[in-house]
Amino acid sequence: MMRSALRSHLKGMGPLWALGVAASMGINALMIFPSLYMLQIYDRVMVSQNALTLAVFTAMLVGVLVGVAVLENWRTGHLVKLGLAMDERLANPVFAANLQAEVDHATTQPQQALTDLNQLRQFVTGQGIFVFFDLPWFPIYVAVMFLLHPYLGLAGLVFSLVSLGVSWWGHQANAQPIARAGEASRHAQGDHMAHLRNAEVIHAMGMLPALRQRWALRFDQHSQAQSRVENTGTQFSSFSKYVKNIQQTLTLALGAWLVVQGELTPGAMIAANILMTKALQPLDLLVSTWSTFLTTKIAVQRLEALLQTEHQQKRGDVIRAHKSAELLTRQLHIQLPGGAPLLHDVNVTFAPGTVTGVVGPSGSGKTTLAKALLGVWPRELCRGQVVCDGLSVWDWDRQHLGASMGYLPQDIALLEGSLADNIARHGRVNDAAVVEAAQQVGIHEMILRLPQGYDTAAGEAGQFLSSGQRQLLGLARAIYGRPRWVVLDEPNAHLDEWGDACLVRAVEALKAQGSVVILLSHRPEILRIVDQTLRLHDGAVSLQTHPLRVDVGLSPV
């Protein structure tokens, strides 16, 4: 069930699994004793009428059952530790891969990866995993039944095939309903999360009734799909119980017939019934946990695909010291599958210590270019090169390169933590660098006026900060640590005249320290500080002013 990507992260956990298997081996080996006990009681004690023999055998069985209880208790605790160990190994890679996947292909269910990880852990710590521990003992129990009588062994084989057939029927009946129910659940949750993120807009413009109706339709689809799963599961469980009862009855009947024929002792008849029950127990457990197994299988497949993508991307990551701040594109072409090019044949060099203004109408490719320069646009949708300090921007180690990059997106989101944490990009907070960044964008005094200053929680601050102040906080985060490359997407969209002045001072400080600054804006007042202008139209460079060097396949307009 687990393949390369998951196995690479879970490598070294073999001893933990081996301990769980060893405990299960001990439990299954000891559970043969109840059958032997019944065999001895009916065939020896009942005949000899020896109370001492009865006491000895009973004491032995009690000791065995105590041992089984101890082992089962230890195994349960060990599986909990195993689940925690898996969480420790997978949580960070899944979190990072999920974040990267959202950058490459944004979805409406960003929480699905962590839900899948939780599903895997619950399966490992629950009853379902016991199937894999106990199933290898099935042939041993059947072999013992063959020793008692060949007919009993054959009955065990036949009944096991019937149980496997019931399990297969359950798989065929439940696979599609479970998949559809899961998909419906993800869509309903995605809608709900989107509504929560936009609660103010929804209430302000009276959108609640219409959205409630649409969400109710989605939730009804989920409820119906889940109802079909539960209905099928109930029928499946009832039928499996019926089959189990029939099997027990037939086993006793076969044993009794063999006793009547003189080919089996009464003790062996009772022992065979116990062995049959024990042999089929893993199959019965497989039947009862089949829906959970299918859900976990789907979750593991999604995790595998997610981690496999992350694993492939990490193979090319490079860490080395920065040598040059030059940023350039060569024959950069970006096109969505089946769509018109967003950018085509863009060749441009951004020199250190310069400010480049990128202008153009909406949909001209400005934000696409910015994301490509940052290396956050999906690489598979790009042709050509974006070279940062001599290397492709996608080949750099993201954490290493990211510390030297600053980015101010159009939508500013303050993350959980203090204002200082947000400005310091949630890394180790350098107080002097945080204050320097805040002073450069003109919000130092504003922050000091807050109840807890820089320690004010971002969530609390967000309640009484204006959109312009949040944008300046995002700008402080972008220029924190004196980055070499800074991309500002509509940085003055929410700023007033004072905020514009703060932005100009910050950009001039970046230029003075030798950074590459790329500024995307519709507002002309900020463009007076740029050294060169890059104009985009339908994804192509159509106009530029020197000294920016631009070479494109189209003649400048």
N, C-alpha and C positions, 0 to 999 in steps of 0.2 A: 504493500500500500504506500510506503514511503520510498521515494526515489532519490535521485542524486542530490538535488538542492537541499531537501530536508535532511537527508543523511549526512551531508557535509556539515550542517549546523549541529546535528545530534551525535557527531562522531565522538567516541570516547565514553558513551553511556552504556556500552555493552555490559560492564560489570553490574550496573544497577538492574538491567533487565535480567541478567543471569541470576541474581539473588531472588527476584520475583519468580522466575522459572523454578529455581531450586525449592523455594517454599511451596510452590504448587505441586512439585513432584512429591515432596514429603506428605502433603495433605492427601493426595490421591493414593499414595502407597498405603498410608494408614487407614484409608477408608475401605480397604479390602477386608480389614479385620472384622467389621460387623457381619459380613457374609460368612466368614470362618467361624465366628462366634455362634451364629444361628445353626451352622452345620454341626458344630460340636454339641450344642445343647440338645438338638433333636436326635442326633445319631448316637451320642455317648451318654450324656447326663440323663436323658429321659429313659434310656435303657438300663443304665447302671444304678440309677437312683442315688448317686453319690453327691451329697450336699457340698463336700469339700471341693470337688471338681467344679461344681457350679460356682462356688465362691471365688475360686482361683480365676476361672475364665471371665467371670463378671468383673473382678478387680482389674484384670488385664484390659478388658474393653473400656472400662471407665478411664484407666490411664491413657489409653489410645485416644479416646474422645477428648480428654483434657489437652493432650498434645495437639490434636487437630484444632481445637479452639484457640490455643496459644499461637499456632502457626497462622491461622486465618486472621487473627487480630494483628499479628506482626505484618502479614502480607498487605492488609488494608492500609496500615500506617506507612509501609514502604511504598505502596503505589501513590499515596499522597505526596511523599517526598519525591518520587519519580516525576509526578506531574509538575511539582514546583521546579525541579531541575530542568524539565523541558521548557517551562515558562522562561526561566532565566536564560536559556540558550536561544530561544526563538523570539522572545518579546522584542528585543532591540532590532534584530534583522527584519522582523515583520513590520515593525514601526517604520524603519527607514525605507524598506521596499514599498510600503503602502504610501508613504509620503512621496516617493519618487514616481510611483504609478499615478498619483493624483496630479503631479506636475505634467506627466506625459499624456495622460488620458483622464481628465476629470470625470468623476462619476457622481451619481446621486446617493451612493451608499458607501461613503468613505470609511464608515465604521465596520464594514463587513469583515475585513481582515482580522481585527481583534476579536470579533464574534466567532470567526472560524477557529482562531487559536484557543479560545475558551471552550469551544465544542470539542476540540481534540483533547484538551486537558481533562475535561469531564469524562470523556470516553475512557481514557487511560486510568482514571481513578474510580470508575464505576464498575458495574457488573459486566459490561460488554467485553472487557479485556480478558475476563476469566475464560471465555470461550477458547481463546488462543492458548491459554495455559493448560486447560483441561482436555481439550480435544485430542492431543496426542496419546492420552491414556485410554481412549476408546478401544483401540485394537487389543490392549492388554486385558481389559475387562472381558472382551469377547473371547479372547484366547482362554481365559479361565473358564468361561462358560463352555467352550469346546471340551475342556478337560472333564467337566462334570458330565456332559453328554453331547455328542455331535449335533443332535436335533436342537438343543438349546443354543449352541453356537450359531447354527443356521438361522434360527429365529432371531437372534441378535443382529445378524447381518441384514436380514429382510426388514426388520423394524427400523434399523438405521437408515436403510435406503428410503423407507417411507418417510422418515423424519427429514432427510435431506430433500426429498421431493416436496414436502410441505414448505421447507425453507425456500426452495427455488420458486414455488408458487407465490410465496410472500414477496420475494424479490420482484417477480414479474408484475404483481398486483400493486406494489407500493412504490416502485422506483419513480415512475412518471408523476403520480400525485404528490410525492414528497418534493420532487424538483419544482413542480408548479407552485406548491404551497410556499416553498422557500423564496422563489422569485417574486411571488405576490407579496410576501412579507417584506422583502427588501424594498420593493417599490412603495409600499405603504409607509415604511419607516423613513425612506428618503423624502417623500412628500412632507411628512411630519417635521423632519429636521429642517427642511427648507422653510416651512412656515414659521418655525420657532426663530430662525435666523432673521426673518423679515417681519417679526411680530408688530413692530411699530408701524411700518408701512401698511400692513394689512388692516390694522385697526384704524389708522388715520384716514384711510380712503374707503372704508366700508367694504372691504373685500372679503370679510369673514364668511358671510352666507354662501357665496359662490364657491369659495375654497373649501368650506366645510362640506358642501355637497359633493365636490370632486373627491375629497379625501374619503368621505363616507362610501363612495363607489369603490375606491381602491380597497378600503378596509373590508367591504362586503365581499369583494373578489377573494381577498385573503382568507376571510372567514369560511367561505364556501369551499375553497381549496383545502383548508385545514380540516374542515368537516369531512370531506371525502377521504382524507388521509386517516382520520380517526375512525370513520366508519369501516373502511377497509381493514384497518388494524384490528378493530374489535372482532370482525368476522374471522379474520385470520387467527387471532388468539383463541377464539371459541373453538374453531375447528381443530387447532393444534391440541387443545385440552381434551377434546373428544378422542382424537387419535391416541393421545397418551393413555387415557383410561382404557381404551380398547387394547392397547399393547400390554398393559399390566394384566388385564383380565386374561388375554390369550397366553401370556407367559405362565400364569398360575395354572391355567387349564392344561397347557402342554406338560408342565411339571407334574400335575396330578395324574395325567394319563400315563406318563412314564413310571410314576410310582405304582399305579394300578398294574402296569405291565411287568413290574418287578425290575425295571431297568434303572431305577433311581430311588434314592432314599428320601424320606420326608425332609430331612435336614438340607439335602442338596436342592430340593424343590424350593424351599424358602430362600436359600442362599442364591440360587439362580435368579429369583425374582428381584432380590436386592441388587445383584450385579447388573441385571438388565436396567433397572432404574438408574443406577450410577453411570452405566455406559451411555445411556441416552440423555443424561442430564446436560452435557455440553450442547447437544443438539437442541434440546428444549430451550436452553438459555439463548442459543442462537436465534431460535424462532421468536422468543419474547423480546429480544433486543435488536431485531433485524432493522426496524425503522431507525433506531439510533445509529446502528452501523452504517446504513445508507447515508444518513445525514452527515456522519463523520467522514465517510468516504468522499462525499462532495466537498466538504470543508477542506480536507487534505489536498484534493486536486486543485482547489483554488489557491491554497497556500503554496503548493508546489509550483504552480505557474507564476505566482507572485515572486517567490524567492528565486526561481530559475531566471527570471528577467533581471532581478537585482544582481544575481551571481554573474551573469553574462556582462552586465555593465561594469562591474568592478574589475574585471580582468584587465581592462585597458587603463585603469587609473594610474596616474603618474604623480609622484611627489618629488619635487626638486626645488632648489632655491630660485626665486624670481630673478631674472637678469634684465629684462626690459619691460617697459610699461606699454609698448606698442600693441595696438589692437587693430586687426584688419580682417577683411572678408575677401574671398577669392571665388568668383563665379558662384556666389551664393544663390541658390534656387530653392524655394520652399513652395510645396503644392500639396493640398489635401487630396486624398484619393478621390478621383472622379470630379474634382473641382478645378476652377481656374487658379493659376499661380498666385500665391500671396506675395512672393518676391521672386524676381528672376534676374539672373546674371548681374548681381550687385558686386562691384569691386570697389572697396573704399578702405582707406587707411586713416586711423585716428591716432594722431601723434600725442605723446605725453605733454602735459601742460597746456592743452587746448580744450576749448569748449565748443562742442558741435551741436548746433540746433537742428533737429529733425522735424520737418513740417510737412503738412499735406492734409488733404481732406480725410474725413472718417472713412475707414476701410481701405486706405491707401497702403497699409502695411507697416505703419510706424511701430505699433506694439509688437507685431511679429518680428520685426528687425531687432527690437530691444531684447526680446526673449531669446532670440538666436544668439545675440552678442553675449548674453549672460550664460548661455549653455543650458537653458531650461526649456527650450523648445525640443520636441521629440526628434532625436537624431535621425530616425528612419524616414522622416518627412523632409529631410534636408539633403540637398546635393550641393557640392562645392565645399568650401572651407570657411570656418571662423577661427582665426589663429590668434591666440592670446599668449604673448611672451614666447613666441616661437613654437607653441604647441597648439593642437586643436583644443578648443575650449571644452570639448566633450571627453578628452583624454586625461584632463587634470583630475586629481583627487578633489572631490567636491568640497570637502571640509577645508582642505588646504587652500584651494583657490577662493572659496567663498569668503575667507577672512580678509582677502585683498580686494573684494568687490563690494560695492554698495548699490542698493536697489531701492527705489521708492516707487511702488506700484500705484495705480490709480485708486485702488480701494485699500485704505489703511485699516489694518486689524491689529489691535493691541492684544498680545498674548497674555496668558495667566502669569502672574508674577508682579513685581514692583515696576515702577517706571524706570528705575535704574537697570533692572534686569532686561527690560525691553530695549532700552537704548544700547546696552552692552550685548545685545543679541542672545541673551540667556546663556552666555558663557561666564567665565570668571570675570567679575565686575572689577574693572580698573577705575577707581573713583575719579582720578585725575582726568582720564580719557572721557569718562561720562560727562563730567562737568564741562570739559573743553568742547565736546560735541554740542551740548545744550547751549553753551554760550555762543557758539558760532551761528546757531540758528535762532538765537534770541529768546529762548524759553527758560533760561536758568532762573530768572527772578520769578517767573510764573510758577515754576515747580516749587520754589522755596515757599511760596505763599500757600501751598497745599497743606492740609493738616499734618501729614507725615513727610512732607518734602519728597525727596527721591525714593523714599521707602513706601510711598503711597501705592496701594494695590492698583494695578491697571484697570481691573474691573470697576473698582470704586471711582477711579478718576474718570473713566469713560462716561460716567453718568452725568458729569458736569463740565466736561471739556467740549469745546466747540469742534466742528469738523476741521476748521483751520488749525486749531491747536493740535489736534490729533495728526494732521498732516505734517506739522512741524516736528512732532515727536517721531514720526516715521522718517523724516529727513535727518534728524539727529541720529537715528539708528543707522541710516544709510551711510553717513559720513564718519561713524564711530571707528576709531582705530586708524584714521587716515588711509583709507583704501586707495589703491592704484587706479581702479576703474570704477566709475560711478555712472549709473543709468537712472535718470529721473524722468518718470512718465507722468506728464501733466502735473508737475510739482506745485504749480500755483493755482490749481483748479478751485481750491476753497480758501485762498488767501486774500486778505484785504491789502490795502496799501502798505500797512506796517509789515504784514507778513511777506509781501513782495520784496520789501527792503531787506528783511532777514534772509530770504532766499538768495538774493543777489550777493550779499556778504558771504554766505556759505559757499556759493559757487566760486566766487573770487578767491576764497581761501583754498579751495581744492585746486584751482588752477595754479595758485602760487606755490603749492607744495608739489607740483608736477604730475597731478593726477589727470587721467583721461576722463572728461566729463561729457556725457551724451544726454542732451536735454530735449525731450519731446514735449511740444506745447502747441496749443492753438492760439494762445494769447500773445500778441506781438510785443508787449512791453518787456517781457523777459528776454526776447531774442536780441535786444540791443547789446547784451554782454557777450554774445557768442563770437568766436573767431571765424567760423565758417558755417554755412548753412547747407543742409542736405534736404532736398525737396523730393518727396515720393509721390508718384501718381500711378495707380493701378499696379503697384508692386515694383515699379522701375524707378531708377533715379532719373529725373527729368531736368533738374536744374541744380547747380551748385555754384558756390562762390569760392574763389581761391583764397588761401593756399590749400584747401582740401583737395586731395588728389582722387579723382573719380574716373573710372573707365568702365563704360557699359556698352552693351551691344547696340543700344539705341542712340541716336543723335540727341544731344541736349536740346531741350525746348526753351 
